[in-house]
């Protein structure tokens, strides 16, 4: 492959490849394999089973909270159709940029069974509540850590960032706040696309009438994130023998937000590993332990292949119908 020509023709594609590969290559090239073998021998037997169990539980709860949002204005929508679209979204997100790609896929699929504006609006609200839950957990972890162990101005910067995020989420439900953005988009986007965005925007505002439902979904989201977080914390404990509760609670949600918002690599590969390397270094864990955690993380990502079961079922039905 001529990388010089690749850079001239597709610099963004090359950047994505480098972001995905370089951090992982650097981590595994830094591993001392004798230390890696020793670290593997000290892993608690329950580490992988408990991690995978929490990941599967989190995947199911992701679909449940989305169904709860959809049911607010589409009471006839079945739970099975919603979960089918959700798991297909998980399946296709394995190869799509950012961990938020599953949202776009599942919203597109469910638009065939429900109003597209409601499908996309519920997806947007679900993602906002997810960000709020991650911010809350990370903030809780921040207050549980001694400030003396944090970099200078880290505490103040984090508080400001969390406050800004909360304000922006609240303002996203305000027509007065979003009206200028709509006017700016109208100058560049085709009228048909602008109409679609406007319909989705109106559906988002409908959720202001359902504060009780939003609160219930937020509770489910918090519960889901706690389960996923505890799985990661259990994995770190099983690998290192150290229960780094507040450290994990501070850093892991932030890492997921970055992987979600930076659309460079499939599922945030490379970005997540680079951030994990900084976290493990800060808490005093070895590169070998980091490598094991990353391998277990790839195993948890592979669980999204379970989302392909509806496709397999459809294929079996088609084969039987032809006989």
C-alpha positions in Angstrom: 0.0 0.0 0.0 1.3 3.5 -0.9 0.7 5.5 2.3 1.9 8.7 0.6 -0.9 8.5 -1.9 -3.4 7.5 0.7 -2.5 10.6 2.7 -3.0 12.8 -0.3 -6.3 11.3 -1.3 -7.9 10.3 2.0 -6.1 12.1 4.9 -9.1 11.6 7.2 -9.2 7.8 6.5 -5.5 7.6 7.3 -6.1 9.6 10.6 -8.8 7.1 11.6 -6.4 4.2 10.9 -3.6 5.8 13.0 -5.9 6.7 15.9 -7.2 3.1 16.0 -3.9 1.3 15.6 -1.1 3.4 17.2 -2.3 3.4 20.9 -3.0 -0.3 20.8 0.4 -1.1 19.1 2.2 1.1 21.6 0.6 -0.6 24.6 1.2 -4.1 23.5 4.8 -3.3 22.3 5.5 -2.0 25.8 4.4 -5.2 27.5 7.0 -7.5 29.1 5.7 -10.9 28.3 7.1 -12.5 31.4 5.2 -10.0 33.4 2.2 -10.5 31.2 2.2 -14.3 32.0 2.6 -13.5 35.7 -0.3 -11.1 35.6 -2.5 -13.6 33.8 -1.8 -16.2 36.4 -3.0 -13.9 39.1 -6.4 -13.1 37.5 -9.3 -14.2 39.7 -11.4 -16.8 38.0 -14.7 -14.9 38.3 -13.3 -11.8 36.5 -14.5 -12.5 32.9 -17.8 -14.2 33.8 -19.0 -11.3 36.0 -17.8 -8.7 33.5 -19.6 -10.4 30.6 -22.8 -10.8 32.7 -22.9 -7.1 33.6 -22.3 -6.1 29.9 -25.2 -8.3 28.8 -27.4 -6.8 31.5 -26.4 -3.3 30.4 -27.2 -4.1 26.8 -30.7 -5.3 27.8 -31.4 -2.3 30.0 -30.3 0.0 27.1 -33.1 -1.4 25.1 -35.6 -1.2 28.0 -35.1 2.5 28.6 -35.5 3.2 24.9 -38.7 1.3 24.8 -39.9 3.2 27.9 -39.3 6.5 26.0 -41.0 5.3 22.9 -44.0 4.0 24.8 -44.7 7.6 26.1 -46.2 8.5 22.7 -46.4 5.2 20.9 -48.3 2.9 23.3 -49.0 0.3 20.6 -45.3 -0.3 19.9 -44.4 -3.8 21.0 -41.4 -4.5 23.3 -40.1 -7.2 20.9 -39.9 -4.8 17.9 -38.1 -2.3 20.0 -35.6 -4.8 21.4 -35.1 -6.3 17.9 -34.1 -2.8 16.5 -31.9 -2.2 19.6 -29.9 -5.4 19.3 -29.5 -4.9 15.5 -28.1 -1.5 16.3 -25.6 -3.1 18.7 -24.6 -5.6 16.0 -24.0 -3.0 13.3 -22.3 -0.6 15.7 -19.3 -2.9 15.8 -18.0 -1.6 12.5 -19.4 2.0 12.6 -17.7 5.1 14.0 -18.2 6.0 17.7 -20.2 4.1 20.3 -23.2 6.2 19.4 -23.6 4.7 16.0 -26.0 2.1 17.3 -28.4 4.9 18.1 -28.6 5.9 14.4 -29.0 2.3 13.2 -31.7 1.3 15.6 -33.6 4.6 15.1 -33.6 4.0 11.4 -34.8 0.4 11.8 -37.6 1.3 14.2 -38.7 4.2 11.9 -40.4 1.5 9.8 -42.7 0.6 12.7 -43.2 4.0 14.3 -43.2 7.6 13.4 -39.6 8.5 12.4 -39.6 11.8 14.3 -40.5 10.0 17.5 -38.0 7.3 16.9 -35.2 9.8 16.4 -36.4 12.1 19.2 -36.5 9.2 21.8 -33.0 8.3 20.7 -31.8 11.8 21.2 -33.4 12.0 24.7 -32.1 8.6 25.6 -28.5 9.7 24.7 -28.9 13.0 26.7 -30.1 11.1 29.8 -27.2 8.7 29.3 -24.7 11.6 29.3 -26.3 13.1 32.4 -26.0 9.7 34.2 -22.4 9.3 33.2 -21.6 12.9 34.4 -23.3 12.2 37.7 -21.4 9.0 38.3 -18.1 10.7 37.3 -18.8 13.6 39.6 -19.5 11.3 42.5 -16.2 9.6 41.9 -14.5 13.0 41.7 -15.7 13.9 45.3 -14.5 10.5 46.5 -10.9 11.1 45.5 -8.4 13.2 47.5 -7.8 16.4 45.6 -4.0 16.2 46.3 -3.8 13.2 44.0 -5.4 15.1 41.1 -3.5 17.4 38.6 -3.7 21.1 39.3 -7.0 22.7 38.5 -8.5 19.3 37.5 -11.2 19.4 40.2 -12.3 23.0 39.3 -12.2 22.2 35.5 -14.3 19.0 36.0 -16.9 20.8 38.1 -17.2 23.5 35.4 -17.5 20.9 32.6 -20.2 19.0 34.5 -22.2 22.1 35.2 -21.9 23.2 31.6 -23.1 19.8 30.4 -26.1 19.9 32.7 -27.1 23.4 31.5 -26.7 22.5 27.8 -28.9 19.4 28.3 -31.6 21.4 30.0 -31.4 24.1 27.3 -31.7 21.5 24.5 -35.4 21.2 25.5 -35.9 25.0 25.1 -37.4 26.3 21.8 -36.0 29.7 22.5 -32.5 28.4 22.9 -32.5 26.1 19.8 -34.3 28.6 17.5 -31.0 30.4 16.5 -29.4 27.1 15.6 -32.4 26.2 13.4 -32.0 29.6 11.6 -28.4 28.9 10.9 -29.0 25.4 9.6 -31.7 26.8 7.3 -29.0 28.7 5.3 -27.1 25.5 4.4 -29.5 22.5 4.5 -32.1 21.6 1.8 -35.7 22.4 2.8 -36.7 18.7 2.9 -33.9 17.8 5.3 -34.7 20.9 7.4 -38.3 19.8 7.6 -37.2 16.3 8.9 -35.0 18.0 11.5 -37.8 20.3 12.6 -40.2 17.3 13.0 -37.7 15.5 15.2 -37.1 18.8 17.2 -40.8 19.1 17.9 -41.0 15.5 19.0 -38.1 16.1 21.5 -40.1 19.0 23.0 -43.0 16.7 23.6 -41.0 15.0 26.3 -41.3 18.1 28.4 -44.9 17.0 29.0 -43.7 13.7 30.5 -41.5 14.6 33.5 -42.5 11.5 35.4 -41.5 9.3 32.5 -38.2 11.1 32.0 -37.4 10.6 35.7 -38.1 6.9 35.5 -36.0 6.5 32.4 -33.2 8.5 34.2 -33.4 6.1 37.1 -33.2 3.1 34.8 -30.2 4.7 33.0 -28.4 5.3 36.3 -29.0 1.7 37.3 -27.8 0.5 33.9 -24.6 2.6 34.1 -23.9 1.5 37.6 -24.1 -2.2 36.5 -21.8 -1.6 33.5 -19.4 0.4 35.7 -19.4 -2.3 38.4 -18.5 -4.8 35.7 -15.5 -2.8 34.7 -14.5 -2.2 38.3 -14.8 -5.9 39.0 -12.6 -6.6 36.0 -9.9 -4.2 37.3 -10.2 -5.8 40.8 -9.9 -9.3 39.4 -6.8 -8.3 37.4 -5.0 -6.2 39.9 -6.3 -7.3 43.3 -7.1 -3.6 44.1 -10.6 -2.3 44.4 -10.3 1.1 42.8 -13.9 2.2 43.2 -13.7 6.0 43.1 -10.8 6.1 40.6 -12.8 3.9 38.2 -16.0 5.9 38.8 -14.2 9.1 37.9 -12.4 8.1 34.8 -14.4 5.4 33.1 -17.5 7.5 32.4 -15.4 10.3 31.0 -13.7 7.8 28.7 -17.0 6.5 27.4 -18.2 10.1 26.8 -15.1 10.8 24.7 -15.5 7.5 22.7 -19.1 8.5 22.1 -18.5 12.1 20.9 -15.3 11.6 18.8 -16.5 10.0 15.5 -13.2 8.6 14.3 -13.0 4.9 14.9 -15.4 1.9 15.2 -16.6 1.8 18.9 -14.0 4.3 19.8 -11.1 1.8 19.3 -7.8 3.5 19.9 -9.3 6.4 21.7 -10.5 4.2 24.5 -7.2 2.4 24.8 -5.2 5.7 24.9 -7.4 7.1 27.7 -7.2 3.8 29.6 -3.5 4.0 29.4 -3.5 7.4 31.2 -5.9 6.1 33.8 -3.9 2.9 34.6 -0.7 5.0 34.8 -2.4 7.4 37.2 -3.7 4.7 39.6 -0.4 2.8 39.5 -1.3 -0.3 37.5 1.1 -1.9 35.1 1.1 -2.0 31.3 0.6 -5.8 31.5 -2.5 -5.4 33.6 -3.8 -2.7 31.1 -3.2 -5.2 28.2 -5.3 -7.9 30.0 -8.1 -5.4 30.7 -8.1 -4.3 27.0 -8.3 -7.9 25.9 -11.3 -8.5 28.2 -12.8 -5.3 26.8 -12.6 -6.7 23.2 -14.4 -9.8 24.5 -17.2 -7.6 25.9 -17.4 -5.8 22.5 -17.8 -9.1 20.8 -20.9 -9.7 22.9 -22.6 -7.2 20.5 -22.5 -10.0 18.0 -25.5 -11.3 19.9 -27.4 -8.5 18.2 -27.1 -10.5 14.9 -29.4 -13.2 16.2 -32.5 -11.5 14.6 -30.7 -11.7 11.2 -29.9 -15.3 11.8 -33.5 -16.0 12.7 -34.7 -14.3 9.5 -32.3 -16.3 7.4 -33.5 -19.6 8.9 -37.1 -18.6 8.3 -36.4 -17.7 4.7 -34.6 -21.1 4.1 -37.5 -23.0 5.6 -40.1 -21.1 3.6 -38.2 -22.0 0.3 -38.4 -25.7 1.1 
